[in-house]
Amino acid sequence: MRFADLGLVVAVLLAALWLVALGRGESSSRWVRLLSPPACVVGGIGAVLLVSQAAVVDAVEDGTAVARWDRPVLDWIEGHRDGVLTAVMRAVSAVGGTVGMTVLAVAAVVVLIMCRRRPHAVLVAVTALGAAALDTGFKHLYERARPPLTEQLTPETTFALPSGHSLGSTAVLGVLAVIGLLLLRRGVWRAGAVVVAMAGVLIIGVSRLYLGVHWLTDVLTGWLLGGAWLAMCVTALLVYQLRRDARRRGRVGEGGPVVSVASPTTALP
């Protein structure tokens, strides 16, 4: 079995166990209702991204398709390096690394808890922690070597596939953009959150290519795997909210006390 296929099987099994845990104790009709259109769409996007990353890794193993661009892209980048741009890319890479994304995630969790948005705080924490675990696990699963040290501007000796910067930034910046879409009221702020997140993910991935520490397919795999994990986590939040609302409606229908489901007064702009 190919390494990519093995990784895909493991990820699908984890997703299946996660869905069973969410649906445990639910009746068949309620379980069907929990799989609402938004949850199905986001979950479907996650599945497509997961299969896509497996396809990229298979191409790396075979040396075909997109993997053929690894060497030419690195050669082109090496021919267009300059001092100022190198300094910028070093800074971007530093901010987009494990420390930078961890600080950003922790700050977001603290703010969300203060705003009484605990489910969203949990979403950020789980997404960030899971991304770190996936990075370590898949790196050791694939065991791909990085570009030669002579071509690296910031020497790295760990495994290359997937790019941890690309995976982590996709998960963390992506989940913060999702939180922005869910909580921000003004359309311009929502659009801004998405644009900033996408730009950040893109430039962080490009910085790793520029510094010569990753192949193109490392970065692509990081983006795809990070996006798949993000989609899974967002789907979990959607299902949780549907289950919570269904239980509240059930209590009201049985004559119990009316429970307000309105958003807390500490709303975001």
C-alpha positions as CSV (number, residue, x, y, z in Angstrom):
1,M,0.0,0.0,0.0
2,R,1.3,3.5,-0.9
3,F,2.2,5.8,2.0
4,A,-0.4,8.3,0.7
5,D,-3.1,5.6,0.6
6,L,-2.2,4.5,4.2
7,G,-2.4,8.1,5.4
8,L,-5.8,8.5,3.7
9,V,-7.1,5.3,5.3
10,V,-6.0,6.4,8.7
11,A,-7.6,9.9,8.3
12,V,-10.9,8.4,7.0
13,L,-11.0,6.0,9.9
14,L,-10.5,8.8,12.4
15,A,-13.2,10.8,10.6
16,A,-15.6,7.8,10.8
17,L,-14.9,7.4,14.6
18,W,-15.5,11.1,15.1
19,L,-18.9,11.0,13.3
20,V,-20.0,7.9,15.3
21,A,-19.0,9.7,18.5
22,L,-21.1,12.8,17.5
23,G,-24.1,10.7,16.6
24,R,-24.0,8.3,19.6
25,G,-27.3,8.1,21.3
26,E,-29.2,9.9,18.5
27,S,-32.2,8.4,16.9
28,S,-32.0,7.7,13.2
29,S,-34.3,10.6,12.3
30,R,-32.4,13.1,14.5
31,W,-29.1,11.8,13.1
32,V,-30.3,12.6,9.6
33,R,-31.3,16.1,10.7
34,L,-27.9,16.7,12.2
35,L,-26.3,16.2,8.8
36,S,-27.6,19.5,7.7
37,P,-26.7,21.0,4.3
38,P,-24.0,23.3,5.7
39,A,-22.4,20.4,7.6
40,C,-22.6,18.2,4.5
41,V,-21.1,20.9,2.3
42,V,-18.2,21.6,4.7
43,G,-17.6,17.9,5.3
44,G,-17.6,17.2,1.6
45,I,-15.0,19.9,1.0
46,G,-12.9,18.3,3.7
47,A,-13.2,14.9,2.0
48,V,-12.2,16.4,-1.4
49,L,-9.2,18.1,0.1
50,L,-8.1,14.9,1.9
51,V,-8.3,12.9,-1.3
52,S,-6.4,15.7,-3.1
53,Q,-3.5,15.6,-0.7
54,A,-3.3,11.9,-1.1
55,A,-3.1,12.4,-4.9
56,V,-0.3,14.9,-4.5
57,V,1.7,12.5,-2.2
58,D,1.2,9.7,-4.7
59,A,2.5,12.0,-7.4
60,V,5.6,12.6,-5.3
61,E,6.1,8.9,-4.8
62,D,5.8,8.3,-8.5
63,G,7.6,11.4,-9.6
64,T,4.7,12.3,-11.9
65,A,2.2,15.1,-12.5
66,V,2.7,18.1,-10.1
67,A,5.8,16.5,-8.6
68,R,7.6,17.3,-11.8
69,W,7.4,21.0,-11.0
70,D,9.4,20.6,-7.7
71,R,12.8,21.1,-9.2
72,P,12.0,23.8,-11.8
73,V,10.1,25.9,-9.2
74,L,13.0,25.8,-6.8
75,D,15.5,26.6,-9.5
76,W,13.4,29.6,-10.6
77,I,13.1,30.9,-7.1
78,E,16.9,30.6,-6.5
79,G,17.4,32.8,-9.6
80,H,15.1,35.5,-8.3
81,R,16.4,36.0,-4.7
82,D,17.6,39.3,-3.4
83,G,18.6,40.8,-0.1
84,V,15.5,42.7,0.8
85,L,13.1,40.0,-0.3
86,T,15.1,37.4,1.6
87,A,14.8,39.5,4.8
88,V,11.0,39.8,4.3
89,M,10.6,36.1,3.7
90,R,12.6,35.2,6.8
91,A,10.3,37.4,8.8
92,V,7.2,35.9,7.3
93,S,8.5,32.4,7.9
94,A,9.2,33.2,11.5
95,V,5.8,34.6,12.1
96,G,4.1,31.7,10.3
97,G,5.9,29.0,12.3
98,T,4.9,26.9,15.2
99,V,5.6,29.7,17.8
100,G,3.8,32.4,15.9
101,M,0.7,30.3,15.1
102,T,0.6,29.0,18.7
103,V,0.7,32.6,20.1
104,L,-2.1,33.6,17.7
105,A,-4.2,30.6,18.6
106,V,-3.8,31.1,22.4
107,A,-4.6,34.8,22.1
108,A,-7.8,34.0,20.1
109,V,-8.9,31.4,22.6
110,V,-8.4,33.8,25.5
111,V,-10.4,36.5,23.7
112,L,-13.2,34.1,22.8
113,I,-13.5,32.9,26.4
114,M,-13.7,36.4,27.6
115,C,-16.5,37.1,25.1
116,R,-18.3,34.0,26.3
117,R,-17.8,32.1,23.1
118,R,-16.6,28.9,24.6
119,P,-17.6,26.5,21.7
120,H,-15.6,28.8,19.3
121,A,-12.7,28.9,21.7
122,V,-12.7,25.1,21.8
123,L,-12.8,25.0,18.0
124,V,-9.7,27.2,17.7
125,A,-7.8,25.1,20.3
126,V,-8.7,21.7,18.8
127,T,-7.9,22.9,15.3
128,A,-4.5,24.2,16.3
129,L,-3.5,21.2,18.4
130,G,-4.8,18.8,15.7
131,A,-2.8,20.5,13.0
132,A,0.4,20.2,15.1
133,A,-0.2,16.5,15.6
134,L,-1.0,15.9,11.9
135,D,2.2,17.7,10.9
136,T,4.4,15.5,13.1
137,G,2.5,12.3,12.3
138,F,2.5,12.7,8.5
139,K,6.1,13.9,8.4
140,H,7.2,10.6,10.0
141,L,4.7,8.7,7.8
142,Y,6.1,10.0,4.5
143,E,9.8,10.6,5.6
144,R,10.6,12.8,2.6
145,A,13.9,14.6,2.5
146,R,14.1,18.3,2.1
147,P,15.9,20.1,-0.7
148,P,19.8,20.0,-0.4
149,L,21.2,22.1,2.5
150,T,23.3,24.0,-0.1
151,E,20.1,25.4,-1.5
152,Q,18.5,26.4,1.8
153,L,18.7,29.9,3.3
154,T,17.6,28.7,6.7
155,P,19.0,25.1,7.3
156,E,16.3,22.5,8.1
157,T,17.1,18.8,8.7
158,T,13.7,17.4,9.7
159,F,11.4,15.6,7.2
160,A,9.8,17.8,4.5
161,L,6.3,16.4,3.7
162,P,4.0,18.1,4.5
163,S,5.1,21.7,5.1
164,G,4.3,22.4,8.8
165,H,4.1,26.1,8.1
166,S,1.6,25.6,5.4
167,L,-0.5,23.1,7.3
168,G,-0.4,25.1,10.6
169,S,-1.2,28.5,9.0
170,T,-4.0,27.0,6.9
171,A,-5.6,25.5,10.1
172,V,-5.1,28.5,12.4
173,L,-5.6,31.4,10.1
174,G,-8.5,29.4,8.5
175,V,-10.3,28.8,11.7
176,L,-9.9,32.4,12.7
177,A,-11.5,33.4,9.4
178,V,-14.3,31.0,10.0
179,I,-14.9,32.5,13.5
180,G,-14.9,35.9,11.8
181,L,-17.6,34.8,9.4
182,L,-19.7,33.4,12.2
183,L,-19.4,36.3,14.7
184,L,-18.7,39.5,12.9
185,R,-21.8,41.4,11.8
186,R,-20.4,43.8,9.1
187,G,-19.9,42.3,5.7
188,V,-16.7,44.3,5.2
189,W,-15.2,42.8,8.3
190,R,-16.1,39.3,7.3
191,A,-14.6,39.8,3.8
192,G,-11.5,41.3,5.4
193,A,-11.1,38.3,7.7
194,V,-11.2,35.9,4.8
195,V,-8.9,38.0,2.6
196,V,-6.3,38.4,5.3
197,A,-6.4,34.7,6.2
198,M,-6.0,33.7,2.5
199,A,-3.2,36.1,2.0
200,G,-1.4,35.0,5.1
201,V,-1.6,31.3,4.2
202,L,-0.3,32.0,0.7
203,I,2.6,34.2,1.7
204,I,3.7,31.8,4.5
205,G,3.7,28.9,2.0
206,V,5.6,30.9,-0.6
207,S,8.2,32.0,2.1
208,R,9.1,28.3,2.7
209,L,9.6,27.8,-1.0
210,Y,11.7,31.0,-1.3
211,L,13.9,29.9,1.6
212,G,14.5,26.6,-0.1
213,V,13.4,24.4,2.8
214,H,10.5,22.8,1.0
215,W,9.5,21.5,-2.4
216,L,6.4,22.8,-4.1
217,T,4.5,19.6,-3.3
218,D,5.4,19.8,0.4
219,V,3.6,23.2,0.5
220,L,0.6,22.0,-1.5
221,T,0.2,19.0,0.7
222,G,0.3,21.2,3.8
223,W,-2.4,23.4,2.4
224,L,-4.6,20.5,1.4
225,L,-4.2,18.6,4.7
226,G,-4.6,21.7,6.8
227,G,-7.8,22.6,4.8
228,A,-9.2,19.1,5.3
229,W,-8.6,19.2,9.0
230,L,-10.1,22.6,9.3
231,A,-13.2,21.5,7.4
232,M,-13.6,18.5,9.7
233,C,-13.3,20.7,12.8
234,V,-15.8,23.3,11.4
235,T,-18.2,20.4,10.6
236,A,-18.0,19.3,14.2
237,L,-18.9,22.7,15.4
238,L,-21.9,22.9,13.1
239,V,-23.1,19.4,14.3
240,Y,-22.6,20.4,17.9
241,Q,-24.7,23.6,17.5
242,L,-27.5,21.7,15.8
243,R,-27.5,19.1,18.6
244,R,-27.6,21.8,21.2
245,D,-30.4,23.7,19.5
246,A,-32.4,20.5,19.1
247,R,-32.1,19.7,22.8
248,R,-33.2,23.1,23.8
249,R,-36.2,23.0,21.5
250,G,-37.0,19.5,23.0
251,R,-36.9,20.9,26.5
252,V,-39.2,23.7,25.6
253,G,-41.6,21.4,23.8
254,E,-41.8,19.1,26.8
255,G,-43.0,22.1,28.9
256,G,-39.7,22.8,30.5
257,P,-38.3,26.2,31.2
258,V,-37.7,28.4,28.2
259,V,-34.0,28.6,27.5
260,S,-32.8,31.6,25.5
261,V,-30.6,30.7,22.6
262,A,-29.8,34.3,21.8
263,S,-26.2,35.3,21.4
264,P,-24.5,36.8,24.4
265,T,-24.6,40.6,24.7
266,T,-20.8,40.7,24.2
267,A,-21.1,40.8,20.4
268,L,-18.3,41.5,18.1
269,P,-18.4,44.4,15.7
